[in-house]
Every structure is written in C-alpha cells, then in structure tokens.
C-alpha cells in the first residue's frame, strides 16, 4: 500500500503525515516518540488501512517534514495543541495512537476533544514517568548534537542510547537525516532537544490534568522492560483515569514500537473494533 503525503494544520505549524487507505474512512492518527519520525508507525498505519480505516502517521512539530516552531516552543503543551488542531480539522470520530512523546501529545490534545476522540492508545507512557529513565534519551540527543560522519555512526547511537537493535542495513536511515557540510544530522529542529524541553515540571502538570480530564477510552501498552514506567506510575494513571486499560508488551523496552509495529497493530485493531467500529 502506497502512502500519500498530506498536510494538516497544527497550532501555527504545518503537520505532515503519510496517509494510507480511504480518506473518507474513520481516521487513526499515529504520533512517534523522541528520536523517531512518522516512518516509525508505517507498519501499523498500513495495517489499520488494510482493515478499512484511514491511517495517518504524523511527524511531530520540529521533526521530519513538519514545520519548525518559529518561536521555538517545544513544550508538551505545544505538541498537545497540534494534536488538538489535527483532530479538529478531521471533523469526525478519530482514534489517536502515540509512543513516548507522541503518546503524551495524544493524551493532552485528545483529552480536549471529547466530542471526537473515540480511543487513545499509548505505547509505554503515562502522566508520571521515571526521570532517570529519560537519561538515555537525553544522552542520545546530546550524542546527536554534533551530527555523524556516517549512517553507521548514527545507527550505533540508536543502538547504544535507545536500546534499539543494531540495524544490519543502515541505508533506510538516510530518509531520517539531513546533510549539513560533511556531517549528517537527524531531521529535527535542534531546539526541540534542548534540556528545558526534556521532562520539565510543567510537562507532568499538563499530563496529570489531561489524565483527569480525558473521557475517551484509554489503553496503555506498557513495555515489560520499561525504564520509563514503574508500577507506581501505572497505578497513579489508573487512579486518575478510571477507564484506563493496561496491557503488557512482553520482552521489550521503552522504544519498542519501531520494531514491533505488527504486534501492536493487532492489539490496536481489537480496541478499534470495540470503540470505533467500521
């Protein structure tokens, strides 16, 4: 199934997505995590489109082909406003799926559109996360600041800092990088990875408020080996969001969606059938 590149309005930025399937079908919007792009959800977007939905995998603001924030705003609230704007522009019942930063954005933005959002499915993210678990992500961003001499070096950084399996063929990474001089840089706004945007106190406040506000069904798929979520953070989420359902992805760590799209898609289709049937 071939993707069609589309643009929807965010909060002052253009949001680029790969779209799969019938554009008149119920939309399922996917949002990637830190250090990823819209291609991370390609498998799941194709899978839901094959089942009859309209799969939309977005680049977050400042990432991939989506717009960079002119004012440099990469706080979670800004990402949430982008999701809210996307849902509003679709103007019909919608499901939201997100991993890590994309999941936080889906929860914040989706909680503000109770009239349209039928399901929010999150990959290993909750209102409260273990701050030391963010250190690997912080280290990955810092290791990426100076760019890379080769795609091989970039693949090493993904493997070392994010725990992703070492890619045997690195050629696909070229789509996620831009060249500046003789160095390769990830295709994101460098301002989006500044320390003040990586788990500040305001982020927790926004997530706690969203968890209390959301009325749509919420499904959390927790990575069994997660260093981001603890049993306590999941229990807090369940107290704040009584309709929350929790499932476990066995044998994987936090950034599991890039390599487990197919398994995740099967779970997603089950919940779509329950909450947003065709």
C-alpha positions in Angstrom: 0.0 0.0 0.0 1.5 3.3 -1.1 1.4 6.3 1.2 0.1 9.7 0.2 1.9 12.7 1.8 -0.7 15.1 3.2 -0.5 18.3 5.3 -2.9 19.2 8.1 -2.8 22.4 10.3 -1.2 22.2 13.7 -1.0 25.1 16.1 0.8 27.5 13.9 2.8 24.8 12.1 2.1 22.5 9.2 1.8 18.9 10.2 3.0 16.4 7.6 1.6 12.8 7.5 1.9 9.7 5.4 -1.7 8.7 4.7 -2.9 5.2 4.0 -6.2 4.0 2.8 -9.6 5.6 2.1 -9.6 9.3 3.2 -13.3 9.0 3.9 -12.8 6.2 6.4 -12.6 6.7 10.2 -9.1 8.2 10.8 -6.5 6.7 13.1 -3.7 9.1 13.8 -0.2 8.0 14.9 2.4 10.1 16.7 6.1 9.0 17.1 8.4 9.1 20.0 11.6 11.1 20.6 14.4 10.2 18.1 11.8 8.8 15.6 9.7 10.0 12.7 6.4 9.3 11.0 8.0 6.2 9.4 8.1 4.5 12.8 4.4 3.9 12.6 4.3 3.0 8.9 3.6 -0.7 9.6 0.7 0.0 11.9 -0.8 2.7 9.7 -0.8 0.3 6.7 -2.3 -2.4 8.8 -5.3 -0.3 10.0 -5.8 1.0 6.5 -6.0 -2.6 5.2 -8.7 -3.2 7.8 -10.7 -0.3 6.5 -9.5 2.7 8.5 -7.7 5.8 7.3 -4.2 5.5 8.7 -2.3 8.8 9.3 1.3 8.7 10.6 2.5 12.2 11.5 5.8 13.9 12.0 5.7 15.9 15.3 6.4 19.6 15.2 10.1 20.3 14.6 10.6 16.7 13.2 10.8 15.2 9.8 8.9 17.3 7.2 6.5 19.0 9.7 7.1 22.7 10.4 9.6 24.0 12.9 8.2 26.3 15.6 9.1 29.9 14.7 9.0 30.8 18.4 11.0 27.7 19.5 8.1 26.3 21.6 8.6 22.6 22.0 6.9 22.2 25.4 4.4 19.4 25.7 1.5 21.9 25.6 2.5 22.9 22.1 2.6 19.3 20.9 -0.8 18.8 22.5 -2.2 21.8 20.7 -1.0 20.4 17.4 -2.9 17.1 18.1 -6.0 19.1 19.1 -5.8 21.1 15.8 -5.4 17.9 13.8 -8.5 16.3 15.4 -10.5 19.4 14.8 -9.5 19.6 11.2 -10.6 16.0 10.6 -14.0 16.9 11.9 -15.2 13.3 12.6 -14.7 10.5 15.1 -11.0 9.8 15.4 -8.6 7.5 17.2 -5.2 8.6 18.5 -2.1 6.4 18.9 1.2 7.6 20.3 4.6 6.4 21.6 6.6 8.2 24.2 6.4 12.0 23.4 3.8 11.2 20.7 1.7 9.4 23.3 2.0 12.4 25.7 0.9 14.7 22.9 -2.1 12.4 22.1 -3.3 12.3 25.7 -3.0 16.1 26.2 -4.6 17.1 22.8 -7.1 14.2 22.7 -8.4 15.0 26.2 -9.5 18.4 24.9 -11.7 16.9 22.1 -14.1 14.6 23.9 -16.7 15.1 21.1 -14.5 13.4 18.5 -11.9 11.2 20.1 -13.1 7.6 20.4 -9.9 5.9 21.6 -6.4 6.9 22.8 -3.8 4.1 22.7 -0.4 4.8 24.3 2.8 2.9 24.0 4.7 3.0 27.2 3.9 6.4 28.5 1.9 7.7 31.5 1.4 11.1 33.3 4.2 10.3 35.7 7.4 8.8 34.4 10.7 7.8 36.0 13.0 10.8 35.3 16.2 8.7 35.4 14.6 6.6 32.6 14.8 9.8 30.4 18.5 9.9 30.8 19.1 7.5 27.9 17.0 9.7 25.6 18.8 12.8 26.9 22.2 11.1 26.2 21.0 10.2 22.7 20.1 13.8 21.9 23.4 15.1 23.2 25.3 12.5 21.2 23.5 13.7 18.2 24.2 17.4 18.6 27.4 17.3 16.6 26.0 15.2 13.8 27.6 12.0 12.5 30.3 11.2 10.0 28.3 8.3 8.5 25.0 6.4 8.7 26.9 3.7 10.5 27.7 6.1 13.3 24.1 7.2 13.5 22.9 3.6 13.8 25.4 3.0 16.6 23.9 5.9 18.5 20.4 4.5 18.2 21.6 1.1 19.4 23.7 2.4 22.2 21.4 5.1 23.7 17.9 3.9 22.9 18.4 0.2 23.1 17.2 -0.4 19.5 18.5 -3.5 17.8 21.6 -2.6 15.7 20.4 -2.2 12.1 22.1 -4.7 9.7 21.3 -2.3 6.8 21.6 1.4 7.6 20.6 2.8 4.2 17.0 3.4 5.4 18.3 6.0 8.0 19.1 8.4 5.1 15.4 9.3 4.9 15.5 10.5 8.6 18.6 12.6 8.2 19.8 15.9 6.6 23.2 16.8 5.5 25.0 19.9 6.7 28.5 20.3 5.4 30.2 17.0 5.7 28.0 15.9 8.7 24.7 14.0 8.9 22.1 15.3 11.4 18.8 13.9 12.4 15.8 15.6 10.6 14.7 17.6 13.6 14.9 21.2 14.9 17.9 21.2 17.3 16.0 23.4 19.6 13.4 20.7 20.2 16.0 18.6 22.1 17.2 21.4 24.5 17.3 20.3 28.1 14.4 22.5 29.1 12.0 20.5 26.9 13.0 17.1 28.2 10.7 16.3 31.1 10.3 19.7 32.8 7.9 20.1 35.8 5.3 21.7 33.5 5.1 18.5 31.5 4.0 16.5 34.5 1.3 19.1 35.3 -0.1 19.0 31.8 -0.2 15.2 31.8 -1.9 14.9 35.2 -4.5 17.4 34.1 -5.1 15.6 30.9 -5.4 12.2 32.7 -8.1 13.7 34.9 -9.9 15.4 32.0 -9.9 12.6 29.4 -13.2 10.8 28.9 -12.4 8.7 25.9 -11.3 5.1 26.4 -7.5 4.9 27.1 -5.3 1.9 26.5 -1.8 1.8 27.9 0.6 -0.8 26.4 3.4 -1.0 28.9 6.8 -2.3 27.9 7.7 -5.1 30.3 11.3 -3.9 30.4 10.5 -0.2 30.5 12.8 2.2 32.3 10.3 5.0 31.9 7.2 3.5 33.6 7.1 2.0 37.1 4.3 0.0 38.8 3.6 3.2 40.8 3.3 5.4 37.8 0.8 3.0 36.2 -1.2 2.8 39.4 -1.4 6.6 39.5 -2.6 6.7 35.9 -5.3 4.1 36.8 -6.5 6.3 39.7 -6.6 9.4 37.6 -8.2 7.7 34.6 -10.7 5.1 35.8 -11.4 3.8 32.2 -7.8 3.1 31.6 -6.9 -0.5 30.4 -3.4 -1.7 30.8 -1.7 -4.4 28.7 1.9 -5.6 28.8 4.3 -5.9 25.8 6.5 -8.8 27.0 10.2 -8.9 26.5 10.7 -5.3 25.1 11.9 -1.9 26.4 10.6 1.6 26.1 11.2 2.3 22.4 9.6 -0.9 21.2 7.2 0.3 18.6 9.7 0.8 15.8 10.3 -2.9 15.7 7.0 -4.3 17.0 4.5 -2.4 14.8 2.8 -5.5 13.6 2.1 -6.9 17.0 1.0 -3.5 18.3 -1.4 -3.2 15.3 -3.2 -6.4 16.1 -3.9 -5.0 19.6 -5.0 -1.7 18.2 -7.4 -3.3 15.8 -9.1 -5.2 18.6 -9.7 -1.9 20.5 -10.7 0.0 17.4 -13.3 -2.7 16.8 -14.6 -2.2 20.3 -14.6 1.6 20.5 -14.7 2.8 16.8 -16.1 0.0 14.8 -16.5 0.4 11.0 
